[in-house]
Amino acid sequence: MTPIPTRRHWLISAAGAVGAATLLVGCGVRLRGAQTFAFDSIYIVIPDASGLGNELRRQLASNGKLRVIRDAKEAPKAQVVLESLQDQRERTVVGLTAAGQVREFQLRVRFRFRLRTPAGKELIPDTEILQQRDVSFSETTALASEQKDSLVYRDMQSDVVQQVLRRLAAVRL
């Protein structure tokens, strides 16, 4: 038979929760807010067909204080230029069954970029961000596996975009 919680138990639990919250605030933990950038405008050299590039443009434009320049003619007006050097999705077999059928894949999103001023001063040198996930595969659920792979790719793409945003926020002109 379990004891029925009394008012005293509730007060002790509430005091513990308040104490834990106070410790977290006191140690410097805080929620990540909107990024602030040292520049006011950016020109992004990434093909329009790139899902990662479109998500990056959308995230930067949602900042409100940052102007994302899309027209190449206006590129010299930008304070910084973000150049995509590689935007690639990969799928590699990493596990087979005893019968030689695919059991597991590794999915990768590889993004290489650099940040410079229009005059050519390098602010972030050639940098690669790599995300990878292992996913199981079954012939009987091949269609579902394709949908799952698509979701995993989208999740990795969002992670890459967040890493790029953090690196851009760390730049000082």
Order of alpha helices (4+ residues) and beta strands (2+ residues): alpha-beta-alpha-beta-beta-beta-beta-alpha
